[in-house]
């Protein structure tokens, strides 16, 4: 049973930094990519950054140069710098992995609030 648990969200002033962490537990034979998405009320969930099994990374244009995604054996991280009020959202960790078939797994989300 694969589980993803995010941490590291909080309230920060504009220009500040946060590091989000996602602990991944459970077993799967391989994964394609993992990443971070965010969502604000009444809007669709938005991709923020992804990292593949070969460590290729991808970022939405609005965070390029300000965010960095990385991973280790059991975690995926999102380092966010120079935060802006428009970065305020619930951030979700995501994993696309193979476990008796390709599946998408999501964490419960962590709130990031950036004050101006």
C-alpha positions as CSV (number, residue, x, y, z in Angstrom):
1,X,0.0,0.0,0.0
2,X,1.7,3.1,-1.2
3,X,1.3,6.3,0.9
4,X,2.6,9.8,0.4
5,X,2.8,12.2,3.3
6,X,3.7,15.9,2.7
7,X,5.2,18.3,5.2
8,X,6.9,21.6,5.3
9,X,4.1,24.0,4.3
10,X,3.3,27.1,6.3
11,X,2.9,30.8,6.3
12,X,5.8,32.8,4.9
13,X,6.3,36.4,3.8
14,X,6.8,37.3,0.1
15,X,10.4,36.8,-0.8
16,X,10.8,34.0,1.7
17,X,11.6,30.3,1.2
18,X,10.0,27.0,2.1
19,X,11.1,23.4,1.6
20,X,8.3,20.9,1.1
21,X,9.0,17.2,1.7
22,X,7.0,14.2,0.7
23,X,7.7,10.9,2.4
24,X,6.9,7.9,0.2
25,X,6.2,4.6,1.8
26,X,5.0,1.2,0.6
27,X,6.3,-0.9,-2.3
28,X,6.2,-0.6,-6.0
29,X,8.5,-2.1,-8.6
30,X,9.3,1.0,-10.5
31,X,8.2,4.6,-11.1
32,X,7.9,6.9,-14.1
33,X,7.9,10.2,-12.4
34,X,7.0,12.0,-9.1
35,X,6.2,15.6,-8.6
36,X,4.4,18.4,-7.0
37,X,1.1,20.0,-7.9
38,X,-0.9,22.8,-6.3
39,X,-4.5,23.9,-6.2
40,X,-6.4,27.0,-5.1
41,X,-10.1,27.0,-4.5
42,X,-12.3,26.8,-7.6
43,X,-9.4,26.1,-9.9
44,X,-8.0,23.0,-11.4
45,X,-4.9,21.3,-9.8
46,X,-1.8,22.7,-11.5
47,X,1.5,21.0,-12.2
48,X,4.4,22.7,-10.4
49,X,7.4,20.4,-11.0
50,X,8.2,16.8,-11.8
51,X,11.2,14.6,-11.7
52,X,11.6,11.3,-13.6
53,X,13.2,8.1,-12.6
54,X,16.3,9.3,-14.6
55,X,16.2,12.6,-12.7
56,X,15.0,14.7,-15.6
57,X,13.1,17.7,-14.2
58,X,10.3,19.9,-15.5
59,X,8.8,23.1,-14.1
60,X,5.8,25.2,-14.8
61,X,6.9,28.5,-16.2
62,X,5.7,30.6,-13.3
63,X,8.2,28.8,-10.9
64,X,11.2,28.4,-13.1
65,X,14.3,29.9,-11.5
66,X,12.6,29.9,-8.1
67,X,11.9,26.3,-7.4
68,X,14.0,23.1,-7.4
69,X,12.7,19.6,-7.2
70,X,14.9,16.7,-6.0
71,X,14.5,13.2,-4.6
72,X,16.2,10.5,-2.6
73,X,15.3,6.9,-1.9
74,X,12.2,7.7,0.0
75,X,11.4,11.3,-0.4
76,X,10.7,14.0,-3.0
77,X,11.4,17.6,-2.2
78,X,10.4,21.0,-3.5
79,X,12.6,23.9,-2.6
80,X,10.8,27.2,-3.2
81,X,12.6,30.5,-3.0
82,X,11.5,34.1,-3.6
83,X,7.9,33.1,-2.9
84,X,5.1,35.3,-4.2
85,X,1.5,35.7,-2.9
86,X,0.3,33.9,-6.1
87,X,2.2,30.8,-4.9
88,X,-0.4,30.4,-2.2
89,X,-2.1,27.1,-2.6
90,X,-2.4,23.6,-1.3
91,X,0.6,21.6,-2.5
92,X,0.2,17.9,-3.3
93,X,2.8,15.3,-3.8
94,X,2.2,12.9,-6.7
95,X,3.8,9.6,-7.7
96,X,3.2,7.6,-10.9
97,X,4.4,4.1,-10.2
98,X,4.0,0.5,-11.2
99,X,2.2,-1.7,-8.7
100,X,0.2,-4.5,-10.5
101,X,-0.3,-1.8,-13.1
102,X,0.6,1.9,-13.5
103,X,-1.1,3.9,-10.8
104,X,-1.2,7.5,-9.6
105,X,-0.8,8.2,-6.0
106,X,-1.4,11.4,-4.1
107,X,-0.7,12.9,-0.7
108,X,-3.2,14.7,1.4
109,X,-1.7,18.1,0.6
110,X,0.1,20.8,2.6
111,X,-0.9,24.4,2.7
112,X,1.5,27.1,1.6
113,X,0.4,30.7,2.3
114,X,2.5,33.6,1.2
115,X,1.7,37.0,2.6
116,X,2.4,40.3,0.8
